[in-house]
Amino acid sequence: MSWRKSSRSGPTGNCVELRGDLAAIRDSKSPQAILPVPEVATRKLLGFLRVRP
């Protein structure tokens, strides 16, 4: 499964990555530590973040 890095990630390498199927999140510094989440929860979180400045 492919992972996507946040578009707001800086050059320091500190970023959040989201699995392509939206069912898991991980920290790029610790890629072996994967947080599984329901896809619906990820979609709600992304929707919430999009409406914030």
mmCIF entry with sequence, helices, sheets and N, C-alpha, C, O atoms, coordinates in Angstrom:
data_MODEL
# 
_entry.id   MODEL 
# 
_entity.id                         1 
_entity.type                       polymer 
_entity.pdbx_number_of_molecules   1 
# 
_entity_poly.entity_id                      1 
_entity_poly.type                           'polypeptide(L)' 
_entity_poly.nstd_linkage                   no 
_entity_poly.nstd_monomer                   no 
_entity_poly.pdbx_seq_one_letter_code       MSWRKSSRSGPTGNCVELRGDLAAIRDSKSPQAILPVPEVATRKLLGFLRVRP 
_entity_poly.pdbx_seq_one_letter_code_can   MSWRKSSRSGPTGNCVELRGDLAAIRDSKSPQAILPVPEVATRKLLGFLRVRP 
_entity_poly.pdbx_strand_id                 A 
# 
loop_
_entity_poly_seq.entity_id 
_entity_poly_seq.num 
_entity_poly_seq.mon_id 
_entity_poly_seq.hetero 
1 1  MET n 
1 2  SER n 
1 3  TRP n 
1 4  ARG n 
1 5  LYS n 
1 6  SER n 
1 7  SER n 
1 8  ARG n 
1 9  SER n 
1 10 GLY n 
1 11 PRO n 
1 12 THR n 
1 13 GLY n 
1 14 ASN n 
1 15 CYS n 
1 16 VAL n 
1 17 GLU n 
1 18 LEU n 
1 19 ARG n 
1 20 GLY n 
1 21 ASP n 
1 22 LEU n 
1 23 ALA n 
1 24 ALA n 
1 25 ILE n 
1 26 ARG n 
1 27 ASP n 
1 28 SER n 
1 29 LYS n 
1 30 SER n 
1 31 PRO n 
1 32 GLN n 
1 33 ALA n 
1 34 ILE n 
1 35 LEU n 
1 36 PRO n 
1 37 VAL n 
1 38 PRO n 
1 39 GLU n 
1 40 VAL n 
1 41 ALA n 
1 42 THR n 
1 43 ARG n 
1 44 LYS n 
1 45 LEU n 
1 46 LEU n 
1 47 GLY n 
1 48 PHE n 
1 49 LEU n 
1 50 ARG n 
1 51 VAL n 
1 52 ARG n 
1 53 PRO n 
# 
_struct_asym.id          A 
_struct_asym.entity_id   1 
# 
_struct_conf.conf_type_id            HELX_P 
_struct_conf.id                      HELX_P1 
_struct_conf.pdbx_PDB_helix_id       AA1 
_struct_conf.beg_label_comp_id       GLU 
_struct_conf.beg_label_asym_id       A 
_struct_conf.beg_label_seq_id        39 
_struct_conf.pdbx_beg_PDB_ins_code   ? 
_struct_conf.end_label_comp_id       ARG 
_struct_conf.end_label_asym_id       A 
_struct_conf.end_label_seq_id        50 
_struct_conf.pdbx_end_PDB_ins_code   ? 
_struct_conf.beg_auth_comp_id        GLU 
_struct_conf.beg_auth_asym_id        A 
_struct_conf.beg_auth_seq_id         39 
_struct_conf.end_auth_comp_id        ARG 
_struct_conf.end_auth_asym_id        A 
_struct_conf.end_auth_seq_id         50 
_struct_conf.pdbx_PDB_helix_class    1 
_struct_conf.details                 ? 
_struct_conf.pdbx_PDB_helix_length   12 
# 
_struct_conf_type.id          HELX_P 
_struct_conf_type.criteria    ? 
_struct_conf_type.reference   ? 
# 
_struct_sheet.id               AA1 
_struct_sheet.type             ? 
_struct_sheet.number_strands   4 
_struct_sheet.details          ? 
# 
loop_
_struct_sheet_order.sheet_id 
_struct_sheet_order.range_id_1 
_struct_sheet_order.range_id_2 
_struct_sheet_order.offset 
_struct_sheet_order.sense 
AA1 1 2 ? anti-parallel 
AA1 2 3 ? anti-parallel 
AA1 3 4 ? anti-parallel 
# 
loop_
_struct_sheet_range.sheet_id 
_struct_sheet_range.id 
_struct_sheet_range.beg_label_comp_id 
_struct_sheet_range.beg_label_asym_id 
_struct_sheet_range.beg_label_seq_id 
_struct_sheet_range.pdbx_beg_PDB_ins_code 
_struct_sheet_range.end_label_comp_id 
_struct_sheet_range.end_label_asym_id 
_struct_sheet_range.end_label_seq_id 
_struct_sheet_range.pdbx_end_PDB_ins_code 
_struct_sheet_range.beg_auth_comp_id 
_struct_sheet_range.beg_auth_asym_id 
_struct_sheet_range.beg_auth_seq_id 
_struct_sheet_range.end_auth_comp_id 
_struct_sheet_range.end_auth_asym_id 
_struct_sheet_range.end_auth_seq_id 
AA1 1 TRP A 3  ? LYS A 5  ? TRP A 3  LYS A 5  
AA1 2 VAL A 16 ? ARG A 19 ? VAL A 16 ARG A 19 
AA1 3 ALA A 24 ? ASP A 27 ? ALA A 24 ASP A 27 
AA1 4 SER A 30 ? PRO A 36 ? SER A 30 PRO A 36 
# 
loop_
_atom_site.group_PDB 
_atom_site.id 
_atom_site.type_symbol 
_atom_site.label_atom_id 
_atom_site.label_alt_id 
_atom_site.label_comp_id 
_atom_site.label_asym_id 
_atom_site.label_entity_id 
_atom_site.label_seq_id 
_atom_site.pdbx_PDB_ins_code 
_atom_site.Cartn_x 
_atom_site.Cartn_y 
_atom_site.Cartn_z 
_atom_site.occupancy 
_atom_site.B_iso_or_equiv 
_atom_site.pdbx_formal_charge 
_atom_site.auth_seq_id 
_atom_site.auth_comp_id 
_atom_site.auth_asym_id 
_atom_site.auth_atom_id 
_atom_site.pdbx_PDB_model_num 
ATOM 1   N N  . MET A 1 1  ? 0.849   -1.177 0.000  1.00 0.00 ? 1  MET A N  1 
ATOM 2   C CA . MET A 1 1  ? 0.000   0.000  0.000  1.00 0.00 ? 1  MET A CA 1 
ATOM 3   C C  . MET A 1 1  ? 0.892   1.237  0.000  1.00 0.00 ? 1  MET A C  1 
ATOM 4   O O  . MET A 1 1  ? 1.912   1.268  0.688  1.00 0.00 ? 1  MET A O  1 
ATOM 5   N N  . SER A 1 2  ? 0.524   2.222  -0.743 1.00 0.00 ? 2  SER A N  1 
ATOM 6   C CA . SER A 1 2  ? 1.318   3.450  -0.834 1.00 0.00 ? 2  SER A CA 1 
ATOM 7   C C  . SER A 1 2  ? 0.932   4.422  0.286  1.00 0.00 ? 2  SER A C  1 
ATOM 8   O O  . SER A 1 2  ? -0.173  4.376  0.826  1.00 0.00 ? 2  SER A O  1 
ATOM 9   N N  . TRP A 1 3  ? 1.882   5.300  0.614  1.00 0.00 ? 3  TRP A N  1 
ATOM 10  C CA . TRP A 1 3  ? 1.684   6.311  1.647  1.00 0.00 ? 3  TRP A CA 1 
ATOM 11  C C  . TRP A 1 3  ? 1.830   7.687  1.028  1.00 0.00 ? 3  TRP A C  1 
ATOM 12  O O  . TRP A 1 3  ? 2.632   7.881  0.114  1.00 0.00 ? 3  TRP A O  1 
ATOM 13  N N  . ARG A 1 4  ? 1.048   8.652  1.529  1.00 0.00 ? 4  ARG A N  1 
ATOM 14  C CA . ARG A 1 4  ? 1.125   10.036 1.051  1.00 0.00 ? 4  ARG A CA 1 
ATOM 15  C C  . ARG A 1 4  ? 1.575   10.926 2.200  1.00 0.00 ? 4  ARG A C  1 
ATOM 16  O O  . ARG A 1 4  ? 1.116   10.781 3.333  1.00 0.00 ? 4  ARG A O  1 
ATOM 17  N N  . LYS A 1 5  ? 2.464   11.832 1.897  1.00 0.00 ? 5  LYS A N  1 
ATOM 18  C CA . LYS A 1 5  ? 2.956   12.778 2.882  1.00 0.00 ? 5  LYS A CA 1 
ATOM 19  C C  . LYS A 1 5  ? 2.089   14.034 2.846  1.00 0.00 ? 5  LYS A C  1 
ATOM 20  O O  . LYS A 1 5  ? 1.579   14.413 1.792  1.00 0.00 ? 5  LYS A O  1 
ATOM 21  N N  . SER A 1 6  ? 1.931   14.661 3.978  1.00 0.00 ? 6  SER A N  1 
ATOM 22  C CA . SER A 1 6  ? 1.153   15.891 4.042  1.00 0.00 ? 6  SER A CA 1 
ATOM 23  C C  . SER A 1 6  ? 1.739   16.950 3.114  1.00 0.00 ? 6  SER A C  1 
ATOM 24  O O  . SER A 1 6  ? 2.958   17.094 3.024  1.00 0.00 ? 6  SER A O  1 
ATOM 25  N N  . SER A 1 7  ? 0.885   17.680 2.433  1.00 0.00 ? 7  SER A N  1 
ATOM 26  C CA . SER A 1 7  ? 1.355   18.749 1.548  1.00 0.00 ? 7  SER A CA 1 
ATOM 27  C C  . SER A 1 7  ? 1.947   19.896 2.343  1.00 0.00 ? 7  SER A C  1 
ATOM 28  O O  . SER A 1 7  ? 2.640   20.741 1.777  1.00 0.00 ? 7  SER A O  1 
ATOM 29  N N  . ARG A 1 8  ? 1.694   19.944 3.628  1.00 0.00 ? 8  ARG A N  1 
ATOM 30  C CA . ARG A 1 8  ? 2.234   20.999 4.496  1.00 0.00 ? 8  ARG A CA 1 
ATOM 31  C C  . ARG A 1 8  ? 3.512   20.572 5.206  1.00 0.00 ? 8  ARG A C  1 
ATOM 32  O O  . ARG A 1 8  ? 4.014   21.295 6.067  1.00 0.00 ? 8  ARG A O  1 
ATOM 33  N N  . SER A 1 9  ? 4.035   19.418 4.857  1.00 0.00 ? 9  SER A N  1 
ATOM 34  C CA . SER A 1 9  ? 5.273   18.947 5.473  1.00 0.00 ? 9  SER A CA 1 
ATOM 35  C C  . SER A 1 9  ? 6.431   19.827 5.054  1.00 0.00 ? 9  SER A C  1 
ATOM 36  O O  . SER A 1 9  ? 6.535   20.226 3.894  1.00 0.00 ? 9  SER A O  1 
ATOM 37  N N  . GLY A 1 10 ? 7.280   20.120 5.984  1.00 0.00 ? 10 GLY A N  1 
ATOM 38  C CA . GLY A 1 10 ? 8.454   20.943 5.700  1.00 0.00 ? 10 GLY A CA 1 
ATOM 39  C C  . GLY A 1 10 ? 9.657   20.093 5.343  1.00 0.00 ? 10 GLY A C  1 
ATOM 40  O O  . GLY A 1 10 ? 9.559   18.867 5.290  1.00 0.00 ? 10 GLY A O  1 
ATOM 41  N N  . PRO A 1 11 ? 10.784  20.727 5.098  1.00 0.00 ? 11 PRO A N  1 
ATOM 42  C CA . PRO A 1 11 ? 11.992  20.005 4.708  1.00 0.00 ? 11 PRO A CA 1 
ATOM 43  C C  . PRO A 1 11 ? 12.675  19.282 5.869  1.00 0.00 ? 11 PRO A C  1 
ATOM 44  O O  . PRO A 1 11 ? 13.667  18.586 5.653  1.00 0.00 ? 11 PRO A O  1 
ATOM 45  N N  . THR A 1 12 ? 12.170  19.430 7.087  1.00 0.00 ? 12 THR A N  1 
ATOM 46  C CA . THR A 1 12 ? 12.809  18.810 8.248  1.00 0.00 ? 12 THR A CA 1 
ATOM 47  C C  . THR A 1 12 ? 12.532  17.321 8.354  1.00 0.00 ? 12 THR A C  1 
ATOM 48  O O  . THR A 1 12 ? 13.209  16.623 9.110  1.00 0.00 ? 12 THR A O  1 
ATOM 49  N N  . GLY A 1 13 ? 11.569  16.831 7.627  1.00 0.00 ? 13 GLY A N  1 
ATOM 50  C CA . GLY A 1 13 ? 11.234  15.414 7.685  1.00 0.00 ? 13 GLY A CA 1 
ATOM 51  C C  . GLY A 1 13 ? 10.221  15.075 8.761  1.00 0.00 ? 13 GLY A C  1 
ATOM 52  O O  . GLY A 1 13 ? 9.865   13.909 8.925  1.00 0.00 ? 13 GLY A O  1 
ATOM 53  N N  . ASN A 1 14 ? 9.753   16.063 9.491  1.00 0.00 ? 14 ASN A N  1 
ATOM 54  C CA . ASN A 1 14 ? 8.721   15.838 10.501 1.00 0.00 ? 14 ASN A CA 1 
ATOM 55  C C  . ASN A 1 14 ? 7.360   15.943 9.839  1.00 0.00 ? 14 ASN A C  1 
ATOM 56  O O  . ASN A 1 14 ? 6.872   17.044 9.586  1.00 0.00 ? 14 ASN A O  1 
ATOM 57  N N  . CYS A 1 15 ? 6.753   14.816 9.560  1.00 0.00 ? 15 CYS A N  1 
ATOM 58  C CA . CYS A 1 15 ? 5.470   14.889 8.878  1.00 0.00 ? 15 CYS A CA 1 
ATOM 59  C C  . CYS A 1 15 ? 4.597   13.685 9.206  1.00 0.00 ? 15 CYS A C  1 
ATOM 60  O O  . CYS A 1 15 ? 5.054   12.676 9.743  1.00 0.00 ? 15 CYS A O  1 
ATOM 61  N N  . VAL A 1 16 ? 3.345   13.835 8.867  1.00 0.00 ? 16 VAL A N  1 
ATOM 62  C CA . VAL A 1 16 ? 2.357   12.783 9.000  1.00 0.00 ? 16 VAL A CA 1 
ATOM 63  C C  . VAL A 1 16 ? 2.141   12.189 7.622  1.00 0.00 ? 16 VAL A C  1 
ATOM 64  O O  . VAL A 1 16 ? 2.084   12.910 6.626  1.00 0.00 ? 16 VAL A O  1 
ATOM 65  N N  . GLU A 1 17 ? 2.021   10.872 7.569  1.00 0.00 ? 17 GLU A N  1 
ATOM 66  C CA . GLU A 1 17 ? 1.742   10.196 6.303  1.00 0.00 ? 17 GLU A CA 1 
ATOM 67  C C  . GLU A 1 17 ? 0.414   9.461  6.422  1.00 0.00 ? 17 GLU A C  1 
ATOM 68  O O  . GLU A 1 17 ? 0.074   8.932  7.480  1.00 0.00 ? 17 GLU A O  1 
ATOM 69  N N  . LEU A 1 18 ? -0.317  9.438  5.343  1.00 0.00 ? 18 LEU A N  1 
ATOM 70  C CA . LEU A 1 18 ? -1.629  8.817  5.280  1.00 0.00 ? 18 LEU A CA 1 
ATOM 71  C C  . LEU A 1 18 ? -1.584  7.705  4.244  1.00 0.00 ? 18 LEU A C  1 
ATOM 72  O O  . LEU A 1 18 ? -1.139  7.914  3.115  1.00 0.00 ? 18 LEU A O  1 
ATOM 73  N N  . ARG A 1 19 ? -2.046  6.522  4.634  1.00 0.00 ? 19 ARG A N  1 
ATOM 74  C CA . ARG A 1 19 ? -2.052  5.412  3.684  1.00 0.00 ? 19 ARG A CA 1 
ATOM 75  C C  . ARG A 1 19 ? -3.079  5.666  2.598  1.00 0.00 ? 19 ARG A C  1 
ATOM 76  O O  . ARG A 1 19 ? -4.122  6.267  2.854  1.00 0.00 ? 19 ARG A O  1 
ATOM 77  N N  . GLY A 1 20 ? -2.796  5.218  1.404  1.00 0.00 ? 20 GLY A N  1 
ATOM 78  C CA . GLY A 1 20 ? -3.640  5.483  0.239  1.00 0.00 ? 20 GLY A CA 1 
ATOM 79  C C  . GLY A 1 20 ? -5.098  5.101  0.394  1.00 0.00 ? 20 GLY A C  1 
ATOM 80  O O  . GLY A 1 20 ? -5.968  5.744  -0.194 1.00 0.00 ? 20 GLY A O  1 
ATOM 81  N N  . ASP A 1 21 ? -5.388  4.056  1.180  1.00 0.00 ? 21 ASP A N  1 
ATOM 82  C CA . ASP A 1 21 ? -6.786  3.649  1.359  1.00 0.00 ? 21 ASP A CA 1 
ATOM 83  C C  . ASP A 1 21 ? -7.458  4.371  2.526  1.00 0.00 ? 21 ASP A C  1 
ATOM 84  O O  . ASP A 1 21 ? -8.592  4.049  2.881  1.00 0.00 ? 21 ASP A O  1 
ATOM 85  N N  . LEU A 1 22 ? -6.766  5.346  3.127  1.00 0.00 ? 22 LEU A N  1 
ATOM 86  C CA . LEU A 1 22 ? -7.248  6.180  4.232  1.00 0.00 ? 22 LEU A CA 1 
ATOM 87  C C  . LEU A 1 22 ? -7.527  5.378  5.504  1.00 0.00 ? 22 LEU A C  1 
ATOM 88  O O  . LEU A 1 22 ? -8.282  5.839  6.361  1.00 0.00 ? 22 LEU A O  1 
ATOM 89  N N  . ALA A 1 23 ? -6.935  4.186  5.646  1.00 0.00 ? 23 ALA A N  1 
ATOM 90  C CA . ALA A 1 23 ? -7.211  3.340  6.804  1.00 0.00 ? 23 ALA A CA 1 
ATOM 91  C C  . ALA A 1 23 ? -6.060  3.296  7.809  1.00 0.00 ? 23 ALA A C  1 
ATOM 92  O O  . ALA A 1 23 ? -6.098  2.504  8.751  1.00 0.00 ? 23 ALA A O  1 
ATOM 93  N N  . ALA A 1 24 ? -5.037  4.135  7.622  1.00 0.00 ? 24 ALA A N  1 
ATOM 94  C CA . ALA A 1 24 ? -3.925  4.153  8.570  1.00 0.00 ? 24 ALA A CA 1 
ATOM 95  C C  . ALA A 1 24 ? -3.145  5.464  8.456  1.00 0.00 ? 24 ALA A C  1 
ATOM 96  O O  . ALA A 1 24 ? -3.097  6.097  7.401  1.00 0.00 ? 24 ALA A O  1 
ATOM 97  N N  . ILE A 1 25 ? -2.538  5.846  9.580  1.00 0.00 ? 25 ILE A N  1 
ATOM 98  C CA . ILE A 1 25 ? -1.732  7.065  9.666  1.00 0.00 ? 25 ILE A CA 1 
ATOM 99  C C  . ILE A 1 25 ? -0.417  6.694  10.337 1.00 0.00 ? 25 ILE A C  1 
ATOM 100 O O  . ILE A 1 25 ? -0.389  5.820  11.203 1.00 0.00 ? 25 ILE A O  1 
ATOM 101 N N  . ARG A 1 26 ? 0.683   7.355  9.944  1.00 0.00 ? 26 ARG A N  1 
ATOM 102 C CA . ARG A 1 26 ? 1.967   7.111  10.601 1.00 0.00 ? 26 ARG A CA 1 
ATOM 103 C C  . ARG A 1 26 ? 2.813   8.370  10.605 1.00 0.00 ? 26 ARG A C  1 
ATOM 104 O O  . ARG A 1 26 ? 2.568   9.305  9.843  1.00 0.00 ? 26 ARG A O  1 
ATOM 105 N N  . ASP A 1 27 ? 3.810   8.379  11.472 1.00 0.00 ? 27 ASP A N  1 
ATOM 106 C CA . ASP A 1 27 ? 4.789   9.457  11.566 1.00 0.00 ? 27 ASP A CA 1 
ATOM 107 C C  . ASP A 1 27 ? 5.963   9.067  10.676 1.00 0.00 ? 27 ASP A C  1 
ATOM 108 O O  . ASP A 1 27 ? 6.456   7.944  10.776 1.00 0.00 ? 27 ASP A O  1 
ATOM 109 N N  . SER A 1 28 ? 6.412   9.952  9.823  1.00 0.00 ? 28 SER A N  1 
ATOM 110 C CA . SER A 1 28 ? 7.486   9.606  8.891  1.00 0.00 ? 28 SER A CA 1 
ATOM 111 C C  . SER A 1 28 ? 8.795   9.258  9.601  1.00 0.00 ? 28 SER A C  1 
ATOM 112 O O  . SER A 1 28 ? 9.635   8.554  9.042  1.00 0.00 ? 28 SER A O  1 
ATOM 113 N N  . LYS A 1 29 ? 8.969   9.751  10.832 1.00 0.00 ? 29 LYS A N  1 
ATOM 114 C CA . LYS A 1 29 ? 10.193  9.434  11.581 1.00 0.00 ? 29 LYS A CA 1 
ATOM 115 C C  . LYS A 1 29 ? 10.151  8.015  12.143 1.00 0.00 ? 29 LYS A C  1 
ATOM 116 O O  . LYS A 1 29 ? 11.197  7.439  12.438 1.00 0.00 ? 29 LYS A O  1 
ATOM 117 N N  . SER A 1 30 ? 8.961   7.449  12.293 1.00 0.00 ? 30 SER A N  1 
ATOM 118 C CA . SER A 1 30 ? 8.779   6.096  12.827 1.00 0.00 ? 30 SER A CA 1 
ATOM 119 C C  . SER A 1 30 ? 7.799   5.333  11.942 1.00 0.00 ? 30 SER A C  1 
ATOM 120 O O  . SER A 1 30 ? 6.691   5.025  12.382 1.00 0.00 ? 30 SER A O  1 
ATOM 121 N N  . PRO A 1 31 ? 8.181   5.022  10.705 1.00 0.00 ? 31 PRO A N  1 
ATOM 122 C CA . PRO A 1 31 ? 7.231   4.416  9.766  1.00 0.00 ? 31 PRO A CA 1 
ATOM 123 C C  . PRO A 1 31 ? 6.739   3.029  10.177 1.00 0.00 ? 31 PRO A C  1 
ATOM 124 O O  . PRO A 1 31 ? 5.714   2.567  9.674  1.00 0.00 ? 31 PRO A O  1 
ATOM 125 N N  . GLN A 1 32 ? 7.446   2.365  11.076 1.00 0.00 ? 32 GLN A N  1 
ATOM 126 C CA . GLN A 1 32 ? 6.992   1.039  11.517 1.00 0.00 ? 32 GLN A CA 1 
ATOM 127 C C  . GLN A 1 32 ? 5.819   1.134  12.489 1.00 0.00 ? 32 GLN A C  1 
ATOM 128 O O  . GLN A 1 32 ? 5.098   0.155  12.682 1.00 0.00 ? 32 GLN A O  1 
ATOM 129 N N  . ALA A 1 33 ? 5.620   2.294  13.099 1.00 0.00 ? 33 ALA A N  1 
ATOM 130 C CA . ALA A 1 33 ? 4.514   2.509  14.038 1.00 0.00 ? 33 ALA A CA 1 
ATOM 131 C C  . ALA A 1 33 ? 3.303   3.041  13.275 1.00 0.00 ? 33 ALA A C  1 
ATOM 132 O O  . ALA A 1 33 ? 3.206   4.236  12.996 1.00 0.00 ? 33 ALA A O  1 
ATOM 133 N N  . ILE A 1 34 ? 2.404   2.159  12.949 1.00 0.00 ? 34 ILE A N  1 
ATOM 134 C CA . ILE A 1 34 ? 1.226   2.505  12.144 1.00 0.00 ? 34 ILE A CA 1 
ATOM 135 C C  . ILE A 1 34 ? -0.009  2.542  13.026 1.00 0.00 ? 34 ILE A C  1 
ATOM 136 O O  . ILE A 1 34 ? -0.250  1.624  13.810 1.00 0.00 ? 34 ILE A O  1 
ATOM 137 N N  . LEU A 1 35 ? -0.789  3.602  12.896 1.00 0.00 ? 35 LEU A N  1 
ATOM 138 C CA . LEU A 1 35 ? -2.035  3.742  13.639 1.00 0.00 ? 35 LEU A CA 1 
ATOM 139 C C  . LEU A 1 35 ? -3.198  3.409  12.702 1.00 0.00 ? 35 LEU A C  1 
ATOM 140 O O  . LEU A 1 35 ? -3.541  4.219  11.841 1.00 0.00 ? 35 LEU A O  1 
ATOM 141 N N  . PRO A 1 36 ? -3.808  2.233  12.855 1.00 0.00 ? 36 PRO A N  1 
ATOM 142 C CA . PRO A 1 36 ? -4.958  1.920  12.014 1.00 0.00 ? 36 PRO A CA 1 
ATOM 143 C C  . PRO A 1 36 ? -6.173  2.725  12.470 1.00 0.00 ? 36 PRO A C  1 
ATOM 144 O O  . PRO A 1 36 ? -6.432  2.847  13.668 1.00 0.00 ? 36 PRO A O  1 
ATOM 145 N N  . VAL A 1 37 ? -6.902  3.263  11.525 1.00 0.00 ? 37 VAL A N  1 
ATOM 146 C CA . VAL A 1 37 ? -8.103  4.043  11.818 1.00 0.00 ? 37 VAL A CA 1 
ATOM 147 C C  . VAL A 1 37 ? -9.187  3.683  10.799 1.00 0.00 ? 37 VAL A C  1 
ATOM 148 O O  . VAL A 1 37 ? -8.876  3.337  9.659  1.00 0.00 ? 37 VAL A O  1 
ATOM 149 N N  . PRO A 1 38 ? -10.458 3.763  11.204 1.00 0.00 ? 38 PRO A N  1 
ATOM 150 C CA . PRO A 1 38 ? -11.514 3.526  10.230 1.00 0.00 ? 38 PRO A CA 1 
ATOM 151 C C  . PRO A 1 38 ? -11.484 4.612  9.142  1.00 0.00 ? 38 PRO A C  1 
ATOM 152 O O  . PRO A 1 38 ? -11.257 5.786  9.437  1.00 0.00 ? 38 PRO A O  1 
ATOM 153 N N  . GLU A 1 39 ? -11.711 4.220  7.915  1.00 0.00 ? 39 GLU A N  1 
ATOM 154 C CA . GLU A 1 39 ? -11.688 5.176  6.801  1.00 0.00 ? 39 GLU A CA 1 
ATOM 155 C C  . GLU A 1 39 ? -12.652 6.324  7.032  1.00 0.00 ? 39 GLU A C  1 
ATOM 156 O O  . GLU A 1 39 ? -12.331 7.469  6.714  1.00 0.00 ? 39 GLU A O  1 
ATOM 157 N N  . VAL A 1 40 ? -13.818 6.044  7.575  1.00 0.00 ? 40 VAL A N  1 
ATOM 158 C CA . VAL A 1 40 ? -14.807 7.106  7.803  1.00 0.00 ? 40 VAL A CA 1 
ATOM 159 C C  . VAL A 1 40 ? -14.263 8.139  8.794  1.00 0.00 ? 40 VAL A C  1 
ATOM 160 O O  . VAL A 1 40 ? -14.523 9.333  8.640  1.00 0.00 ? 40 VAL A O  1 
ATOM 161 N N  . ALA A 1 41 ? -13.518 7.699  9.799  1.00 0.00 ? 41 ALA A N  1 
ATOM 162 C CA . ALA A 1 41 ? -12.931 8.635  10.769 1.00 0.00 ? 41 ALA A CA 1 
ATOM 163 C C  . ALA A 1 41 ? -11.880 9.508  10.099 1.00 0.00 ? 41 ALA A C  1 
ATOM 164 O O  . ALA A 1 41 ? -11.790 10.700 10.391 1.00 0.00 ? 41 ALA A O  1 
ATOM 165 N N  . THR A 1 42 ? -11.083 8.930  9.205  1.00 0.00 ? 42 THR A N  1 
ATOM 166 C CA . THR A 1 42 ? -10.068 9.703  8.488  1.00 0.00 ? 42 THR A CA 1 
ATOM 167 C C  . THR A 1 42 ? -10.727 10.752 7.604  1.00 0.00 ? 42 THR A C  1 
ATOM 168 O O  . THR A 1 42 ? -10.268 11.892 7.545  1.00 0.00 ? 42 THR A O  1 
ATOM 169 N N  . ARG A 1 43 ? -11.790 10.375 6.924  1.00 0.00 ? 43 ARG A N  1 
ATOM 170 C CA . ARG A 1 43 ? -12.495 11.335 6.062  1.00 0.00 ? 43 ARG A CA 1 
ATOM 171 C C  . ARG A 1 43 ? -13.092 12.482 6.878  1.00 0.00 ? 43 ARG A C  1 
ATOM 172 O O  . ARG A 1 43 ? -13.060 13.633 6.442  1.00 0.00 ? 43 ARG A O  1 
ATOM 173 N N  . LYS A 1 44 ? -13.631 12.176 8.047  1.00 0.00 ? 44 LYS A N  1 
ATOM 174 C CA . LYS A 1 44 ? -14.182 13.233 8.915  1.00 0.00 ? 44 LYS A CA 1 
ATOM 175 C C  . LYS A 1 44 ? -13.072 14.162 9.388  1.00 0.00 ? 44 LYS A C  1 
ATOM 176 O O  . LYS A 1 44 ? -13.244 15.381 9.396  1.00 0.00 ? 44 LYS A O  1 
ATOM 177 N N  . LEU A 1 45 ? -11.940 13.598 9.780  1.00 0.00 ? 45 LEU A N  1 
ATOM 178 C CA . LEU A 1 45 ? -10.808 14.405 10.221 1.00 0.00 ? 45 LEU A CA 1 
ATOM 179 C C  . LEU A 1 45 ? -10.329 15.315 9.099  1.00 0.00 ? 45 LEU A C  1 
ATOM 180 O O  . LEU A 1 45 ? -10.104 16.504 9.324  1.00 0.00 ? 45 LEU A O  1 
ATOM 181 N N  . LEU A 1 46 ? -10.172 14.779 7.902  1.00 0.00 ? 46 LEU A N  1 
ATOM 182 C CA . LEU A 1 46 ? -9.721  15.593 6.768  1.00 0.00 ? 46 LEU A CA 1 
ATOM 183 C C  . LEU A 1 46 ? -10.721 16.697 6.452  1.00 0.00 ? 46 LEU A C  1 
ATOM 184 O O  . LEU A 1 46 ? -10.325 17.817 6.130  1.00 0.00 ? 46 LEU A O  1 
ATOM 185 N N  . GLY A 1 47 ? -12.003 16.394 6.540  1.00 0.00 ? 47 GLY A N  1 
ATOM 186 C CA . GLY A 1 47 ? -13.028 17.410 6.309  1.00 0.00 ? 47 GLY A CA 1 
ATOM 187 C C  . GLY A 1 47 ? -12.956 18.516 7.350  1.00 0.00 ? 47 GLY A C  1 
ATOM 188 O O  . GLY A 1 47 ? -13.114 19.692 7.023  1.00 0.00 ? 47 GLY A O  1 
ATOM 189 N N  . PHE A 1 48 ? -12.721 18.144 8.599  1.00 0.00 ? 48 PHE A N  1 
ATOM 190 C CA . PHE A 1 48 ? -12.588 19.119 9.666  1.00 0.00 ? 48 PHE A CA 1 
ATOM 191 C C  . PHE A 1 48 ? -11.376 20.000 9.439  1.00 0.00 ? 48 PHE A C  1 
ATOM 192 O O  . PHE A 1 48 ? -11.455 21.215 9.621  1.00 0.00 ? 48 PHE A O  1 
ATOM 193 N N  . LEU A 1 49 ? -10.265 19.416 9.047  1.00 0.00 ? 49 LEU A N  1 
ATOM 194 C CA . LEU A 1 49 ? -9.026  20.178 8.832  1.00 0.00 ? 49 LEU A CA 1 
ATOM 195 C C  . LEU A 1 49 ? -9.133  21.112 7.631  1.00 0.00 ? 49 LEU A C  1 
ATOM 196 O O  . LEU A 1 49 ? -8.528  22.184 7.635  1.00 0.00 ? 49 LEU A O  1 
ATOM 197 N N  . ARG A 1 50 ? -9.876  20.733 6.620  1.00 0.00 ? 50 ARG A N  1 
ATOM 198 C CA . ARG A 1 50 ? -9.993  21.573 5.415  1.00 0.00 ? 50 ARG A CA 1 
ATOM 199 C C  . ARG A 1 50 ? -10.716 22.884 5.679  1.00 0.00 ? 50 ARG A C  1 
ATOM 200 O O  . ARG A 1 50 ? -10.457 23.872 4.992  1.00 0.00 ? 50 ARG A O  1 
ATOM 201 N N  . VAL A 1 51 ? -11.605 22.918 6.644  1.00 0.00 ? 51 VAL A N  1 
ATOM 202 C CA . VAL A 1 51 ? -12.363 24.143 6.891  1.00 0.00 ? 51 VAL A CA 1 
ATOM 203 C C  . VAL A 1 51 ? -11.634 25.081 7.840  1.00 0.00 ? 51 VAL A C  1 
ATOM 204 O O  . VAL A 1 51 ? -12.114 26.182 8.109  1.00 0.00 ? 51 VAL A O  1 
ATOM 205 N N  . ARG A 1 52 ? -10.486 24.664 8.347  1.00 0.00 ? 52 ARG A N  1 
ATOM 206 C CA . ARG A 1 52 ? -9.694  25.502 9.249  1.00 0.00 ? 52 ARG A CA 1 
ATOM 207 C C  . ARG A 1 52 ? -8.636  26.250 8.441  1.00 0.00 ? 52 ARG A C  1 
ATOM 208 O O  . ARG A 1 52 ? -8.087  25.704 7.484  1.00 0.00 ? 52 ARG A O  1 
ATOM 209 N N  . PRO A 1 53 ? -8.344  27.501 8.821  1.00 0.00 ? 53 PRO A N  1 
ATOM 210 C CA . PRO A 1 53 ? -7.314  28.276 8.093  1.00 0.00 ? 53 PRO A CA 1 
ATOM 211 C C  . PRO A 1 53 ? -5.926  27.702 8.282  1.00 0.00 ? 53 PRO A C  1 
ATOM 212 O O  . PRO A 1 53 ? -4.958  28.234 7.740  1.00 0.00 ? 53 PRO A O  1 
# 
